[in-house]
Amino acid sequence: MNAPEPSLAERVTRLEIQVASMHAELKGLIETSVAELKGLIAALSARLDAQNTRLDEHSRRMDSLESHMRKLNSTIIITGITVALTVIFGVGAINSSLISGMTAAFQAGDGSARWRATVERDIGDLKTKFAEMDARQRRDSAVLAQQGLELSEIRKLLERRAAAPAPEPAKR
């Protein structure tokens, strides 16, 4: 009624078969896991390469922007110097014109009314020209101040971007 109990040799043989079966199953699982890990590593490597490519492109763009900023800075400085020289030469021209007109009026000496009218007309013309030059100088100064503020803001933006940490790759 009761089946006889297996011998020790039969039990050892069964255990050896079970161990071999488990060993084969574990070996298959390990190989599958290694293959999956290799695939994940390859995908991650590809994503890192893509990120590096984008970072290189951004670096080239920043270099180009820096070059443009240097050119803009030079343009602003040259414009400022030009405005200053224009004002200086304009005032000199006004003074020269005024002195020339006055000298001519004094030399003419043929009637104070004609002389006075000429001088007043010259003075009026000079005042008009001086007012135009003054308005032009104020306009140019305002433009230079605005460009200086814009340049300062751009420089601050570049400094903040340079100081910011690199973005981490997106996780899926």
Contact map, one row per residue, 1 for C-alpha under 8 A:
1110000000000000000000000000000000000000000000000000000000000000000000000000000000000000000000000000000000000000000000000000000000000000000000000000000000000000000000000000
1111000000000000000000000000000000000000000000000000000000000000000000000000000000000000000000000000000000000000000000000000000000000000000000000000000000000000000000000000
1111100000000000000000000000000000000000000000000000000000000000000000000000000000000000000000000000000000000000000000000000000000000000000000000000000000000000000000000000
0111110000000000000000000000000000000000000000000000000000000000000000000000000000000000000000000000000000000000000000000000000000000000000000000000000000000000000000000000
0011111000000000000000000000000000000000000000000000000000000000000000000000000000000000000000000000000000000000000000000000000000000000000000000000000000000000000000000000
0001111101100000000000000000000000000000000000000000000000000000000000000000000000000000000000000000000000000000000000000000000000000000000000000000000000000000000000000000
0000111111100000000000000000000000000000000000000000000000000000000000000000000000000000000000000000000000000000000000000000000000000000000000000000000000000000000000000000
0000011111110000000000000000000000000000000000000000000000000000000000000000000000000000000000000000000000000000000000000000000000000000000000000000000000000000000000000000
0000001111111000000000000000000000000000000000000000000000000000000000000000000000000000000000000000000000000000000000000000000000000000000000000000000000000000000000000000
0000011111111100000000000000000000000000000000000000000000000000000000000000000000000000000000000000000000000000000000000000000000000000000000000000000000000000000000000000
0000011111111110000000000000000000000000000000000000000000000000000000000000000000000000000000000000000000000000000000000000000000000000000000000000000000000000000000000000
0000000111111111000000000000000000000000000000000000000000000000000000000000000000000000000000000000000000000000000000000000000000000000000000000000000000000000000000000000
0000000011111111100000000000000000000000000000000000000000000000000000000000000000000000000000000000000000000000000000000000000000000000000000000000000000000000000000000000
0000000001111111110000000000000000000000000000000000000000000000000000000000000000000000000000000000000000000000000000000000000000000000000000000000000000000000000000000000
0000000000111111111000000000000000000000000000000000000000000000000000000000000000000000000000000000000000000000000000000000000000000000000000000000000000000000000000000000
0000000000011111111100000000000000000000000000000000000000000000000000000000000000000000000000000000000000000000000000000000000000000000000000000000000000000000000000000000
0000000000001111111110000000000000000000000000000000000000000000000000000000000000000000000000000000000000000000000000000000000000000000000000000000000000000000000000000000
0000000000000111111111000000000000000000000000000000000000000000000000000000000000000000000000000000000000000000000000000000000000000000000000000000000000000000000000000000
0000000000000011111111100000000000000000000000000000000000000000000000000000000000000000000000000000000000000000000000000000000000000000000000000000000000000000000000000000
0000000000000001111111110000000000000000000000000000000000000000000000000000000000000000000000000000000000000000000000000000000000000000000000000000000000000000000000000000
0000000000000000111111111000000000000000000000000000000000000000000000000000000000000000000000000000000000000000000000000000000000000000000000000000000000000000000000000000
0000000000000000011111111100000000000000000000000000000000000000000000000000000000000000000000000000000000000000000000000000000000000000000000000000000000000000000000000000
0000000000000000001111111110000000000000000000000000000000000000000000000000000000000000000000000000000000000000000000000000000000000000000000000000000000000000000000000000
0000000000000000000111111111000000000000000000000000000000000000000000000000000000000000000000000000000000000000000000000000000000000000000000000000000000000000000000000000
0000000000000000000011111111100000000000000000000000000000000000000000000000000000000000000000000000000000000000000000000000000000000000000000000000000000000000000000000000
0000000000000000000001111111110000000000000000000000000000000000000000000000000000000000000000000000000000000000000000000000000000000000000000000000000000000000000000000000
0000000000000000000000111111111000000000000000000000000000000000000000000000000000000000000000000000000000000000000000000000000000000000000000000000000000000000000000000000
0000000000000000000000011111111100000000000000000000000000000000000000000000000000000000000000000000000000000000000000000000000000000000000000000000000000000000000000000000
0000000000000000000000001111111110000000000000000000000000000000000000000000000000000000000000000000000000000000000000000000000000000000000000000000000000000000000000000000
0000000000000000000000000111111111000000000000000000000000000000000000000000000000000000000000000000000000000000000000000000000000000000000000000000000000000000000000000000
0000000000000000000000000011111111100000000000000000000000000000000000000000000000000000000000000000000000000000000000000000000000000000000000000000000000000000000000000000
0000000000000000000000000001111111110000000000000000000000000000000000000000000000000000000000000000000000000000000000000000000000000000000000000000000000000000000000000000
0000000000000000000000000000111111111000000000000000000000000000000000000000000000000000000000000000000000000000000000000000000000000000000000000000000000000000000000000000
0000000000000000000000000000011111111100000000000000000000000000000000000000000000000000000000000000000000000000000000000000000000000000000000000000000000000000000000000000
0000000000000000000000000000001111111110000000000000000000000000000000000000000000000000000000000000000000000000000000000000000000000000000000000000000000000000000000000000
0000000000000000000000000000000111111111000000000000000000000000000000000000000000000000000000000000000000000000000000000000000000000000000000000000000000000000000000000000
0000000000000000000000000000000011111111100000000000000000000000000000000000000000000000000000000000000000000000000000000000000000000000000000000000000000000000000000000000
0000000000000000000000000000000001111111110000000000000000000000000000000000000000000000000000000000000000000000000000000000000000000000000000000000000000000000000000000000
0000000000000000000000000000000000111111111000000000000000000000000000000000000000000000000000000000000000000000000000000000000000000000000000000000000000000000000000000000
0000000000000000000000000000000000011111111100000000000000000000000000000000000000000000000000000000000000000000000000000000000000000000000000000000000000000000000000000000
0000000000000000000000000000000000001111111110000000000000000000000000000000000000000000000000000000000000000000000000000000000000000000000000000000000000000000000000000000
0000000000000000000000000000000000000111111111000000000000000000000000000000000000000000000000000000000000000000000000000000000000000000000000000000000000000000000000000000
0000000000000000000000000000000000000011111111100000000000000000000000000000000000000000000000000000000000000000000000000000000000000000000000000000000000000000000000000000
0000000000000000000000000000000000000001111111110000000000000000000000000000000000000000000000000000000000000000000000000000000000000000000000000000000000000000000000000000
0000000000000000000000000000000000000000111111111000000000000000000000000000000000000000000000000000000000000000000000000000000000000000000000000000000000000000000000000000
0000000000000000000000000000000000000000011111111100000000000000000000000000000000000000000000000000000000000000000000000000000000000000000000000000000000000000000000000000
0000000000000000000000000000000000000000001111111110000000000000000000000000000000000000000000000000000000000000000000000000000000000000000000000000000000000000000000001000
0000000000000000000000000000000000000000000111111111000000000000000000000000000000000000000000000000000000000000000000000000000000000000000000000000000000000000000000001000
0000000000000000000000000000000000000000000011111111100000000000000000000000000000000000000000000000000000000000000000000000000000000000000000000000000000000000000000000000
0000000000000000000000000000000000000000000001111111110000000000000000000000000000000000000000000000000000000000000000000000000000000000000000000000000000000000000000000000
0000000000000000000000000000000000000000000000111111111000000000000000000000000000000000000000000000000000000000000000000000000000000000000000000000000000000000000000001000
0000000000000000000000000000000000000000000000011111111100000000000000000000000000000000000000000000000000000000000000000000000000000000000000000000000000000000000000000000
0000000000000000000000000000000000000000000000001111111110000000000000000000000000000000000000000000000000000000000000000000000000000000000000000000000000000000000000000000
0000000000000000000000000000000000000000000000000111111111000000000000000000000000000000000000000000000000000000000000000000000000000000000000000000000000000000000000000000
0000000000000000000000000000000000000000000000000011111111100000000000000000000000000000000000000000000000000000000000000000000000000000000000000000000000000000000000000000
0000000000000000000000000000000000000000000000000001111111110000000000000000000000000000000000000000000000000000000000000000000000000000000000000000000000000000000000000000
0000000000000000000000000000000000000000000000000000111111111000000000000000000000000000000000000000000000000000000000000000000000000000000000000000000000000000000000000000
0000000000000000000000000000000000000000000000000000011111111100000000000000000000000000000000000000000000000000000000000000000000000000000000000000000000000000000000000000
0000000000000000000000000000000000000000000000000000001111111110000000000000000000000000000000000000000000000000000000000000000000000000000000000000000000000000000000000000
0000000000000000000000000000000000000000000000000000000111111111000000000000000000000000000000000000000000000000000000000000000000000000000000000000000000000000000000000000
0000000000000000000000000000000000000000000000000000000011111111100000000000000000000000000000000000000000000000000000000000000000000000000000000000000000000000000000000000
0000000000000000000000000000000000000000000000000000000001111111110000000000000000000000000000000000000000000000000000000000000000000000000000000000000000000000000000000000
0000000000000000000000000000000000000000000000000000000000111111111000000000000000000000000000000000000000000000000000000000000000000000000000000000000000000000000000000000
0000000000000000000000000000000000000000000000000000000000011111111100000000000000000000000000000000000000000000000000000000000000000000000000000000000000000000000000000000
0000000000000000000000000000000000000000000000000000000000001111111110000000000000000000000000000000000000000000000000000000000000000000000000000000000000000000000000000000
0000000000000000000000000000000000000000000000000000000000000111111111000000000000000000000000000000000000000000000000000000000000000000000000000000000000000000000000000000
0000000000000000000000000000000000000000000000000000000000000011111111100000000000000000000000000000000000000000000000000000000000000000000000000000000000000000000000000000
0000000000000000000000000000000000000000000000000000000000000001111111110000000000000000000000000000000000000000000000000000000000000000000000000000000000000000000000000000
0000000000000000000000000000000000000000000000000000000000000000111111111000000000000000000000000000000000000000000000000000000000000000000000000000001000000000000000000000
0000000000000000000000000000000000000000000000000000000000000000011111111100000000000000000000000000000000000000000000000000000000000000000000000000000000000000000000000000
0000000000000000000000000000000000000000000000000000000000000000001111111110000000000000000000000000000000000000000000000000000000000000000000000000000000000000000000000000
0000000000000000000000000000000000000000000000000000000000000000000111111111000000000000000000000000000000000000000000000000000000000000000000000000000000000000000000000000
0000000000000000000000000000000000000000000000000000000000000000000011111111100000000000000000000000000000000000000000000000000000000000000000000000001000000000000000000000
0000000000000000000000000000000000000000000000000000000000000000000001111111110000000000000000000000000000000000000000000000000000000000000000000000000000000000000000000000
0000000000000000000000000000000000000000000000000000000000000000000000111111111000000000000000000000000000000000000000000000000000000000000000000000000000000000000000000000
0000000000000000000000000000000000000000000000000000000000000000000000011111111100000000000000000000000000000000000000000000000000000000000000010011000000000000000000000000
0000000000000000000000000000000000000000000000000000000000000000000000001111111110000000000000000000000000000000000000000000000000000000000000000000000000000000000000000000
0000000000000000000000000000000000000000000000000000000000000000000000000111111111000000000000000000000000000000000000000000000000000000000000000000000000000000000000000000
0000000000000000000000000000000000000000000000000000000000000000000000000011111111100000000000000000000000000000000000000000000000000000000000010000000000000000000000000000
0000000000000000000000000000000000000000000000000000000000000000000000000001111111110000000000000000000000000000000000000000000000000000000010010000000000000000000000000000
0000000000000000000000000000000000000000000000000000000000000000000000000000111111111000000000000000000000000000000000000000000000000000000000000000000000000000000000000000
0000000000000000000000000000000000000000000000000000000000000000000000000000011111111100000000000000000000000000000000000000000000000000000000000000000000000000000000000000
0000000000000000000000000000000000000000000000000000000000000000000000000000001111111110000000000000000000000000000000000000000000000000100100000000000000000000000000000000
0000000000000000000000000000000000000000000000000000000000000000000000000000000111111111000000000000000000000000000000000000000000000000000000000000000000000000000000000000
0000000000000000000000000000000000000000000000000000000000000000000000000000000011111111100000000000000000000000000000000000000000000000000000000000000000000000000000000000
0000000000000000000000000000000000000000000000000000000000000000000000000000000001111111110000000000000000000000000000000000000000000000000000000000000000000000000000000000
0000000000000000000000000000000000000000000000000000000000000000000000000000000000111111111000000000000000000000000000000000000000001000100000000000000000000000000000000000
0000000000000000000000000000000000000000000000000000000000000000000000000000000000011111111100000000000000000000000000000000000000000000000000000000000000000000000000000000
0000000000000000000000000000000000000000000000000000000000000000000000000000000000001111111110000000000000000000000000000000000000000000000000000000000000000000000000000000
0000000000000000000000000000000000000000000000000000000000000000000000000000000000000111111111000000000000000000000000000000000000001000000000000000000000000000000000000000
0000000000000000000000000000000000000000000000000000000000000000000000000000000000000011111111100000000000000000000000000000000001000000000000000000000000000000000000000000
0000000000000000000000000000000000000000000000000000000000000000000000000000000000000001111111110000000000000000000000000000000000000000000000000000000000000000000000000000
0000000000000000000000000000000000000000000000000000000000000000000000000000000000000000111111111000000000000000000000000000000000000000000000000000000000000000000000000000
0000000000000000000000000000000000000000000000000000000000000000000000000000000000000000011111111100000000000000000000000000010001000000000000000000000000000000000000000000
0000000000000000000000000000000000000000000000000000000000000000000000000000000000000000001111111110000000000000000000000000000000000000000000000000000000000000000000000000
0000000000000000000000000000000000000000000000000000000000000000000000000000000000000000000111111111000000000000000000000000000000000000000000000000000000000000000000000000
0000000000000000000000000000000000000000000000000000000000000000000000000000000000000000000011111111100000000000000000000000000000000000000000000000000000000000000000000000
0000000000000000000000000000000000000000000000000000000000000000000000000000000000000000000001111111110000000000000000000110010000000000000000000000000000000000000000000000
0000000000000000000000000000000000000000000000000000000000000000000000000000000000000000000000111111111000000000000000000000000000000000000000000000000000000000000000000000
0000000000000000000000000000000000000000000000000000000000000000000000000000000000000000000000011111111100000000000000000000000000000000000000000000000000000000000000000000
0000000000000000000000000000000000000000000000000000000000000000000000000000000000000000000000001111111110000000000001100100000000000000000000000000000000000000000000000000
0000000000000000000000000000000000000000000000000000000000000000000000000000000000000000000000000111111111000000000000100000000000000000000000000000000000000000000000000000
0000000000000000000000000000000000000000000000000000000000000000000000000000000000000000000000000011111111100000000000000000000000000000000000000000000000000000000000000000
0000000000000000000000000000000000000000000000000000000000000000000000000000000000000000000000000001111111110000000000000000000000000000000000000000000000000000000000000000
0000000000000000000000000000000000000000000000000000000000000000000000000000000000000000000000000000111111111000001101100000000000000000000000000000000000000000000000000000
0000000000000000000000000000000000000000000000000000000000000000000000000000000000000000000000000000011111111000001000000000000000000000000000000000000000000000000000000000
0000000000000000000000000000000000000000000000000000000000000000000000000000000000000000000000000000001111111000000000000000000000000000000000000000000000000000000000000000
0000000000000000000000000000000000000000000000000000000000000000000000000000000000000000000000000000000111111100001000000000000000000000000000000000000000000000000000000000
0000000000000000000000000000000000000000000000000000000000000000000000000000000000000000000000000000000011111111001000000000000000000000000000000000000000000000000000000000
0000000000000000000000000000000000000000000000000000000000000000000000000000000000000000000000000000000000011111011000000000000000000000000000000000000000000000000000000000
0000000000000000000000000000000000000000000000000000000000000000000000000000000000000000000000000000000000001111111000000000000000000000000000000000000000000000000000000000
0000000000000000000000000000000000000000000000000000000000000000000000000000000000000000000000000000000000001111111100000000000000000000000000000000000000000000000000000000
0000000000000000000000000000000000000000000000000000000000000000000000000000000000000000000000000000000000000011111110000000000000000000000000000000000000000000000000000000
0000000000000000000000000000000000000000000000000000000000000000000000000000000000000000000000000000000000000111111111000000000000000000000000000000000000000000000000000000
0000000000000000000000000000000000000000000000000000000000000000000000000000000000000000000000000000000011011111111111100000000000000000000000000000000000000000000000000000
0000000000000000000000000000000000000000000000000000000000000000000000000000000000000000000000000000000010000001111111110000000000000000000000000000000000000000000000000000
0000000000000000000000000000000000000000000000000000000000000000000000000000000000000000000000000000000000000000111111111000000000000000000000000000000000000000000000000000
0000000000000000000000000000000000000000000000000000000000000000000000000000000000000000000000000000100010000000011111111100000000000000000000000000000000000000000000000000
0000000000000000000000000000000000000000000000000000000000000000000000000000000000000000000000000000110010000000001111111110000000000000000000000000000000000000000000000000
0000000000000000000000000000000000000000000000000000000000000000000000000000000000000000000000000000000000000000000111111111000000000000000000000000000000000000000000000000
0000000000000000000000000000000000000000000000000000000000000000000000000000000000000000000000000000000000000000000011111111100000000000000000000000000000000000000000000000
0000000000000000000000000000000000000000000000000000000000000000000000000000000000000000000000000100100000000000000001111111110000000000000000000000000000000000000000000000
0000000000000000000000000000000000000000000000000000000000000000000000000000000000000000000000000100000000000000000000111111111000000000000000000000000000000000000000000000
0000000000000000000000000000000000000000000000000000000000000000000000000000000000000000000000000000000000000000000000011111111100000000000000000000000000000000000000000000
0000000000000000000000000000000000000000000000000000000000000000000000000000000000000000000000000000000000000000000000001111111110000000000000000000000000000000000000000000
0000000000000000000000000000000000000000000000000000000000000000000000000000000000000000000001000100000000000000000000000111111111000000000000000000000000000000000000000000
0000000000000000000000000000000000000000000000000000000000000000000000000000000000000000000000000000000000000000000000000011111111100000000000000000000000000000000000000000
0000000000000000000000000000000000000000000000000000000000000000000000000000000000000000000000000000000000000000000000000001111111110000000000000000000000000000000000000000
0000000000000000000000000000000000000000000000000000000000000000000000000000000000000000000000000000000000000000000000000000111111111000000000000000000000000000000000000000
0000000000000000000000000000000000000000000000000000000000000000000000000000000000000000001001000000000000000000000000000000011111111100000000000000000000000000000000000000
0000000000000000000000000000000000000000000000000000000000000000000000000000000000000000000000000000000000000000000000000000001111111110000000000000000000000000000000000000
0000000000000000000000000000000000000000000000000000000000000000000000000000000000000000000000000000000000000000000000000000000111111111000000000000000000000000000000000000
0000000000000000000000000000000000000000000000000000000000000000000000000000000000000010010000000000000000000000000000000000000011111111100000000000000000000000000000000000
0000000000000000000000000000000000000000000000000000000000000000000000000000000000000000000000000000000000000000000000000000000001111111110000000000000000000000000000000000
0000000000000000000000000000000000000000000000000000000000000000000000000000000000000000000000000000000000000000000000000000000000111111111000000000000000000000000000000000
0000000000000000000000000000000000000000000000000000000000000000000000000000000000000000000000000000000000000000000000000000000000011111111100000000000000000000000000000000
0000000000000000000000000000000000000000000000000000000000000000000000000000000000100010000000000000000000000000000000000000000000001111111110000000000000000000000000000000
0000000000000000000000000000000000000000000000000000000000000000000000000000000000000000000000000000000000000000000000000000000000000111111111000000000000000000000000000000
0000000000000000000000000000000000000000000000000000000000000000000000000000000000000000000000000000000000000000000000000000000000000011111111100000000000000000000000000000
0000000000000000000000000000000000000000000000000000000000000000000000000000000000100000000000000000000000000000000000000000000000000001111111110000000000000000000000000000
0000000000000000000000000000000000000000000000000000000000000000000000000000000100000000000000000000000000000000000000000000000000000000111111111000000000000000000000000000
0000000000000000000000000000000000000000000000000000000000000000000000000000000000000000000000000000000000000000000000000000000000000000011111111100000000000000000000000000
0000000000000000000000000000000000000000000000000000000000000000000000000000000000000000000000000000000000000000000000000000000000000000001111111110000000000000000000000000
0000000000000000000000000000000000000000000000000000000000000000000000000001001100000000000000000000000000000000000000000000000000000000000111111111000000000000000000000000
0000000000000000000000000000000000000000000000000000000000000000000000000000000000000000000000000000000000000000000000000000000000000000000011111111100000000000000000000000
0000000000000000000000000000000000000000000000000000000000000000000000000000000000000000000000000000000000000000000000000000000000000000000001111111110000000000000000000000
0000000000000000000000000000000000000000000000000000000000000000000000000001000000000000000000000000000000000000000000000000000000000000000000111111111000000000000000000000
0000000000000000000000000000000000000000000000000000000000000000000000000001000000000000000000000000000000000000000000000000000000000000000000011111111100000000000000000000
0000000000000000000000000000000000000000000000000000000000000000000000000000000000000000000000000000000000000000000000000000000000000000000000001111111110000000000000000000
0000000000000000000000000000000000000000000000000000000000000000000000000000000000000000000000000000000000000000000000000000000000000000000000000111111111000000000000000000
0000000000000000000000000000000000000000000000000000000000000000000010001000000000000000000000000000000000000000000000000000000000000000000000000011111111100000000000000000
0000000000000000000000000000000000000000000000000000000000000000000000000000000000000000000000000000000000000000000000000000000000000000000000000001111111110000000000000000
0000000000000000000000000000000000000000000000000000000000000000000000000000000000000000000000000000000000000000000000000000000000000000000000000000111111111000000000000000
0000000000000000000000000000000000000000000000000000000000000000000000000000000000000000000000000000000000000000000000000000000000000000000000000000011111111100000000000000
0000000000000000000000000000000000000000000000000000000000000000000000000000000000000000000000000000000000000000000000000000000000000000000000000000001111111110000000000000
0000000000000000000000000000000000000000000000000000000000000000000000000000000000000000000000000000000000000000000000000000000000000000000000000000000111111111000000000000
0000000000000000000000000000000000000000000000000000000000000000000000000000000000000000000000000000000000000000000000000000000000000000000000000000000011111111100000000000
0000000000000000000000000000000000000000000000000000000000000000000000000000000000000000000000000000000000000000000000000000000000000000000000000000000001111111110000000000
0000000000000000000000000000000000000000000000000000000000000000000000000000000000000000000000000000000000000000000000000000000000000000000000000000000000111111111000000000
0000000000000000000000000000000000000000000000000000000000000000000000000000000000000000000000000000000000000000000000000000000000000000000000000000000000011111111100000000
0000000000000000000000000000000000000000000000000000000000000000000000000000000000000000000000000000000000000000000000000000000000000000000000000000000000001111111100000000
0000000000000000000000000000000000000000000000000000000000000000000000000000000000000000000000000000000000000000000000000000000000000000000000000000000000000111111100000000
0000000000000000000000000000000000000000000000000000000000000000000000000000000000000000000000000000000000000000000000000000000000000000000000000000000000000011111110000000
0000000000000000000000000000000000000000000000000000000000000000000000000000000000000000000000000000000000000000000000000000000000000000000000000000000000000001111111000000
0000000000000000000000000000000000000000000000000000000000000000000000000000000000000000000000000000000000000000000000000000000000000000000000000000000000000000001111100000
0000000000000000000000000000000000000000000000000000000000000000000000000000000000000000000000000000000000000000000000000000000000000000000000000000000000000000000111110000
0000000000000000000000000000000000000000000000000000000000000000000000000000000000000000000000000000000000000000000000000000000000000000000000000000000000000000000011111000
0000000000000000000000000000000000000000000000000000000000000000000000000000000000000000000000000000000000000000000000000000000000000000000000000000000000000000000001111100
0000000000000000000000000000000000000000000000110010000000000000000000000000000000000000000000000000000000000000000000000000000000000000000000000000000000000000000000111110
0000000000000000000000000000000000000000000000000000000000000000000000000000000000000000000000000000000000000000000000000000000000000000000000000000000000000000000000011111
0000000000000000000000000000000000000000000000000000000000000000000000000000000000000000000000000000000000000000000000000000000000000000000000000000000000000000000000001111
0000000000000000000000000000000000000000000000000000000000000000000000000000000000000000000000000000000000000000000000000000000000000000000000000000000000000000000000000111
